[in-house]
Amino acid sequence: MRALLTSCSALSLALLAAPLPATAQAAPAKVEEQSIDQLRAQIAAGSATSESITQAYLARIAAMDRQGPTLRAVIAVNPDALAQARAADARRKAGRALGPLDGIPVLIKDNIETKDPVATTAGSLALRDNITLRDAPLVAELRRRGAVILGKTNLSEWANIRSNNSMSGWSAVGGLVRNPYALDRSACGSSSGTGAGIAASFAAVGVGTETDGSVVCPSSMNGLVGLKPTLGMISRTHVVPISHSQDTPGPMGRSVRDVAILFSGLVASDPADSATAQASAHARDFAAGLSPDALKGARIAVLHPDMPDAMKPVYAAALDVLKQAGAVLVDVEAPKLTGIGEAEGHVLHTELKADLNTYLATTPKAVTARTLDAVIAFDEANKATEMPFFGQETFVEAASTNGLTDAEYLGARAKSLRLAGREGIDAMLKKAGATILVEPTYGMTWLSDTVSGDHFDGPSASELPAISGYPHLTVPMGLAKGLPVGLSFIATAWADQAVLNAGYAYEQASHARVAPRYLPSADVGANVEAAR
């Protein structure tokens, strides 16, 4: 498929094609599979600078995103990235380094605003002129800590809320994101580009967003660690919204420690987002608390959902690792939560209309689609580019909702919150006498399908923590038939450190993550033709 790019995106990608300066070509920094600590060690040893590291990531994107495996993970690179890196090098030389993120390149999902001269599109051509020149507070926090804002990542258009028949990872602006483990497979979504891009070492870490599954699913299916934090830990201001009850940004990386370092740089209260009132009180250095011994004596509730046969031995091995690390595992059954999906859907549809209308009203005058109804009309007028594979029936349903004071909406929110929290996660933890719940994050990734859309097969751990606002961490537990699968650690509100601790101890004991190989297919070579 030929990707459709905004003018700013096209300019940014053209910049990538230009030859790198001779200094970067002569001594390129090593960035593939490098952690934040390893990048900092290269800088400390004098073998790299923030500028050379940023150059190396830009070169890698140029070679692999629209060429080579054609991952289509990046919508636009930041033309100011190298200047930011040079500023970090100057601070370091002057003895004024700002901390562990100073000079470290970070990718930002393209529904999060940055003040750089690139559009924030949410993947839609309706927002191709949405150059706001303002930072979301979470981006401002990263800049305050010296992080290099490297670029914007592709995503499932409108964060996968336009249609129930969507194809995850596709947007009219960026095309279809490809999974670096098997290029014909879905990268899941909606933070598809962040998932594929960080797996492919296009940056050290990246920021995604989640309403229900959009951080943990692409993390699980691209062999990453991903944290959907407690709702209210990270500001949502200047993030293209779906639902103020469930939306949250979240850090994604190749290790728990990298995710903890990035998370530490994102947590802050924001006066414009009342949900974050308690965030600063919970802010800390989340990486400092990590220990490989964190599972010793920990009581963990364990779910055993239906899953593909190929996943069963991988999950069993993960549970054995938890036991060997000292955890006490207590099997629990998932409670019957009748009507939770319908209630969640009504909440999301109602809040989408209200929240998106509020957001669109703040965009530059060049953005002509300034309400959900106007976006629907734009899509209808541009069917060939906006709706070649799936429609917008979810948008249409959302447009018919009756607002945030509607009794049906208020009842649906109260019901979904009760079922997910008190009668769901809380009840399972209480029954097991545990503080953490473990289960497979999702099933295995499916073939990208332009005809029928997504094909989820197997478990899904995202719904209850998404609705309740509780923290949810996924950590790689290995490969099933060559495809990554993740292990979820879930706890109650504000227990983000606890899930990071447990996930880190599991990661250090299992070493389960396998780097991607960019295979054309997950086919292991079996002969599918009948013998004749």
HELIX and SHEET records of a PDB file:
HELIX    1   1 SER A    7  ALA A   17  1                                  11    
HELIX    2   2 ALA A   22  ALA A   26  1                                   5    
HELIX    3   3 ILE A   36  ALA A   45  1                                  10    
HELIX    4   4 SER A   50  MET A   64  1                                  15    
HELIX    5   5 ALA A   81  LYS A   93  1                                  13    
HELIX    6   6 LEU A  125  LEU A  127  5                                   3    
HELIX    7   7 PRO A  137  ARG A  144  1                                   8    
HELIX    8   8 GLU A  157  ASN A  160  5                                   4    
HELIX    9   9 SER A  192  ALA A  199  1                                   8    
HELIX   10  10 VAL A  216  MET A  221  1                                   6    
HELIX   11  11 VAL A  256  SER A  264  1                                   9    
HELIX   12  12 SER A  274  THR A  276  5                                   3    
HELIX   13  13 ALA A  279  HIS A  282  1                                   4    
HELIX   14  14 ASP A  309  MET A  311  5                                   3    
HELIX   15  15 LYS A  312  GLN A  324  1                                  13    
HELIX   16  16 ILE A  340  LEU A  360  1                                  21    
HELIX   17  17 LEU A  372  ALA A  381  1                                  10    
HELIX   18  18 LYS A  383  GLU A  386  1                                   4    
HELIX   19  19 GLU A  393  ALA A  399  1                                   7    
HELIX   20  20 ALA A  407  ALA A  420  1                                  14    
HELIX   21  21 GLY A  421  ILE A  425  3                                   5    
HELIX   22  22 ASP A  426  ALA A  432  1                                   7    
HELIX   23  23 GLU A  463  SER A  468  1                                   6    
HELIX   24  24 ASP A  496  SER A  510  1                                  15    
SHEET    1   A11 VAL A  74  VAL A  77  0                                        
SHEET    2   A11 VAL A 148  THR A 153 -1                                        
SHEET    3   A11 PRO A 105  LYS A 109  1                                        
SHEET    4   A11 VAL A 205  GLU A 210  1                                        
SHEET    5   A11 THR A 248  GLY A 253 -1                                        
SHEET    6   A11 VAL A 225  LYS A 228 -1                                        
SHEET    7   A11 HIS A 472  ALA A 480 -1                                        
SHEET    8   A11 LEU A 483  ILE A 490 -1                                        
SHEET    9   A11 ILE A 436  PRO A 440 -1                                        
SHEET   10   A11 ARG A 299  VAL A 302  1                                        
SHEET   11   A11 VAL A 328  ASP A 331  1                                        
SHEET    1   B 2 TRP A 170  SER A 171  0                                        
SHEET    2   B 2 GLY A 175  LEU A 176 -1                                        
END                                                                             
